[in-house]
Amino acid sequence: MYVWPCAVVLAQYLWTHREELGGKAVLELGAGVSLPGVVAAKCRARVILSDGATAPLCLENCRRSCEANGLLGDVDVVSLTWGEVSPELLLLPQLDVILGSDVFYEPGDFEDVLLTAAVLLRRNPGAQFWTTYQERSADWSIEALLHRWKLKCVDVPLEAFDADEAALAGSTLPGNHSIVMMIVTLETGDVVP
């Protein structure tokens, strides 16, 4: 199982906010190996990990990560496909935080990710979507999609939570990377990074 650099950065953000996470309801979208979700669970959050319904291997990786970290039975794993307003999506409990590390990987998925986030944020008006992504092209932007779905975002500087180092959390992030952390909310919600 490979942990992408964005997951390490998001996990660092969670760890620096660990006191605030206790008892919070957290959903990780596109969890895969689930590092951010596992860290949130270790910070005493009530965590649900999710990945695509058509990605059984990813869902299995979520379960394996829970097992490896002593969280099997404490963390739920569900299948959610971005862009689909499915019964699984609508039956989720109330959420405080939605996580997504590197979910803005393929431009073709951007709108589906934001549609899913918008549905969840409208169902949970006080919630926030904490996300990290690696800038892969200056031509790729979610700004118009944020506007379309009536969402807003605030960039969180990596240095604000000691995530601006190459050797983050004891791991060396590979290659030349430019990772961005942002908090997405409904246009009417206040954002405090």
C-alpha positions as CSV (number, residue, x, y, z in Angstrom):
1,M,0.0,0.0,0.0
2,Y,1.4,3.4,-1.0
3,V,0.7,6.6,1.0
4,W,0.5,9.7,-1.3
5,P,2.2,12.9,-0.1
6,C,-1.2,14.7,0.2
7,A,-2.3,12.1,2.7
8,V,0.8,12.8,4.9
9,V,0.1,16.6,4.8
10,L,-3.6,16.1,5.6
11,A,-2.7,13.7,8.5
12,Q,-0.3,16.4,9.8
13,Y,-3.1,18.9,9.8
14,L,-5.3,16.5,11.7
15,W,-2.6,15.8,14.2
16,T,-2.1,19.5,14.9
17,H,-5.9,19.8,15.5
18,R,-6.2,16.6,17.5
19,E,-7.7,18.3,20.5
20,E,-10.6,19.6,18.4
21,L,-11.3,16.2,16.7
22,G,-12.3,14.2,19.8
23,G,-15.9,13.1,19.4
24,K,-16.3,14.7,16.0
25,A,-18.0,12.8,13.2
26,V,-15.5,12.5,10.3
27,L,-15.9,11.0,6.8
28,E,-13.0,10.4,4.5
29,L,-13.7,10.5,0.8
30,G,-11.6,8.4,-1.5
31,A,-9.8,7.0,1.5
32,G,-7.7,4.3,-0.1
33,V,-4.9,3.5,2.4
34,S,-6.8,5.8,4.8
35,L,-3.9,7.6,6.6
36,P,-6.0,10.8,7.4
37,G,-9.0,8.8,8.6
38,V,-6.8,6.5,10.7
39,V,-5.1,9.6,12.3
40,A,-8.6,11.1,12.9
41,A,-9.7,7.9,14.6
42,K,-6.6,7.8,16.8
43,C,-7.5,11.4,17.8
44,R,-10.8,10.0,19.1
45,A,-13.0,11.1,16.2
46,R,-15.9,8.9,15.0
47,V,-14.7,8.0,11.6
48,I,-16.2,6.6,8.4
49,L,-13.9,5.7,5.6
50,S,-15.2,5.6,2.0
51,D,-14.1,4.8,-1.5
52,G,-15.7,4.1,-4.8
53,A,-18.3,1.3,-5.1
54,T,-16.4,0.1,-8.2
55,A,-13.1,0.0,-6.3
56,P,-13.4,-3.1,-4.0
57,L,-9.6,-3.2,-3.6
58,C,-9.6,0.3,-2.3
59,L,-12.3,-0.6,0.2
60,E,-10.3,-3.6,1.3
61,N,-7.3,-1.3,1.8
62,C,-9.4,0.8,4.1
63,R,-10.2,-2.3,6.2
64,R,-6.6,-3.5,6.1
65,S,-5.4,-0.1,7.4
66,C,-8.0,-0.2,10.2
67,E,-6.9,-3.7,11.1
68,A,-3.1,-2.8,11.1
69,N,-3.9,0.2,13.4
70,G,-6.1,-1.6,15.9
71,L,-9.3,0.1,14.6
72,L,-11.2,-2.8,13.1
73,G,-14.8,-2.5,14.4
74,D,-14.3,1.1,15.6
75,V,-14.2,2.6,12.1
76,D,-16.9,2.0,9.4
77,V,-16.1,1.5,5.8
78,V,-18.7,2.3,3.1
79,S,-18.8,2.6,-0.6
80,L,-19.5,6.0,-2.0
81,T,-19.0,7.0,-5.6
82,W,-18.3,10.7,-6.2
83,G,-21.1,12.4,-8.2
84,E,-23.8,9.9,-7.2
85,V,-26.4,10.9,-4.7
86,S,-26.9,7.3,-3.6
87,P,-28.8,5.9,-0.6
88,E,-25.4,5.3,1.1
89,L,-24.6,9.0,0.8
90,L,-28.0,10.1,2.0
91,L,-28.0,7.6,5.0
92,L,-24.7,8.9,6.4
93,P,-25.0,10.2,10.0
94,Q,-24.5,13.9,10.8
95,L,-20.9,14.9,10.0
96,D,-18.6,17.6,11.4
97,V,-15.6,17.1,9.0
98,I,-15.2,15.7,5.6
99,L,-11.7,14.7,4.5
100,G,-10.2,14.3,1.1
101,S,-6.5,13.8,0.3
102,D,-5.6,14.1,-3.4
103,V,-9.2,13.7,-4.5
104,F,-8.5,16.5,-7.1
105,Y,-6.2,14.2,-9.0
106,E,-8.1,13.8,-12.3
107,P,-9.8,16.9,-13.8
108,G,-12.7,14.7,-14.9
109,D,-13.5,13.9,-11.3
110,F,-13.4,17.5,-9.9
111,E,-17.1,18.2,-10.4
112,D,-18.1,14.8,-9.0
113,V,-16.0,15.4,-5.9
114,L,-17.5,18.9,-5.4
115,L,-21.0,17.7,-6.0
116,T,-20.5,15.1,-3.3
117,A,-19.0,17.6,-1.0
118,A,-21.8,20.1,-1.7
119,V,-24.5,17.5,-0.9
120,L,-22.8,16.6,2.3
121,L,-22.2,20.2,3.4
122,R,-25.9,21.1,2.7
123,R,-27.0,18.1,4.8
124,N,-24.5,19.2,7.5
125,P,-24.4,23.0,7.3
126,G,-21.8,23.4,10.1
127,A,-19.4,20.9,8.5
128,Q,-16.2,21.6,6.7
129,F,-14.4,19.8,3.9
130,W,-10.6,19.6,4.7
131,T,-8.7,18.7,1.6
132,T,-5.2,18.6,0.3
133,Y,-4.2,18.3,-3.4
134,Q,-1.0,18.3,-5.4
135,E,-0.8,21.0,-8.0
136,R,-0.2,19.1,-11.2
137,S,-1.1,21.8,-13.8
138,A,-1.6,25.5,-13.6
139,D,-4.5,25.0,-16.1
140,W,-6.5,22.9,-13.6
141,S,-8.8,24.9,-11.3
142,I,-11.8,24.2,-9.2
143,E,-12.7,27.9,-8.8
144,A,-15.6,27.9,-11.3
145,L,-16.9,24.6,-9.8
146,L,-16.8,26.0,-6.3
147,H,-18.9,28.9,-7.5
148,R,-21.3,26.6,-9.4
149,W,-21.9,24.6,-6.2
150,K,-22.1,27.7,-4.0
151,L,-19.0,26.7,-2.1
152,K,-16.0,28.7,-0.9
153,C,-12.6,27.8,0.2
154,V,-9.8,29.2,2.3
155,D,-6.2,28.1,1.7
156,V,-4.3,27.0,4.8
157,P,-0.6,27.7,4.5
158,L,1.4,24.6,5.1
159,E,3.8,26.4,7.4
160,A,0.8,27.1,9.7
161,F,0.9,23.4,10.8
162,D,4.6,22.5,10.1
163,A,3.8,20.7,6.8
164,D,6.2,22.7,4.7
165,E,9.2,20.4,5.2
166,A,10.4,17.8,2.8
167,A,10.8,15.2,5.6
168,L,7.2,15.5,7.0
169,A,6.1,13.1,9.7
170,G,9.3,11.2,9.4
171,S,8.8,10.4,5.7
172,T,10.5,11.8,2.8
173,L,8.0,13.1,0.3
174,P,9.0,11.9,-3.2
175,G,9.8,14.2,-6.1
176,N,9.1,17.9,-6.6
177,H,5.7,18.5,-5.1
178,S,3.5,21.5,-4.5
179,I,0.8,20.6,-2.1
180,V,-2.1,22.8,-1.2
181,M,-4.3,22.5,1.9
182,M,-7.8,24.1,1.9
183,I,-11.0,24.2,3.8
184,V,-14.2,24.2,1.8
185,T,-17.5,25.3,3.2
186,L,-20.9,26.5,2.0
187,E,-20.7,30.1,0.8
188,T,-22.6,31.2,3.9
189,G,-20.4,29.4,6.4
190,D,-17.5,31.0,8.3
191,V,-14.1,29.3,7.8
192,V,-11.5,29.3,10.5
193,P,-8.3,27.3,9.5
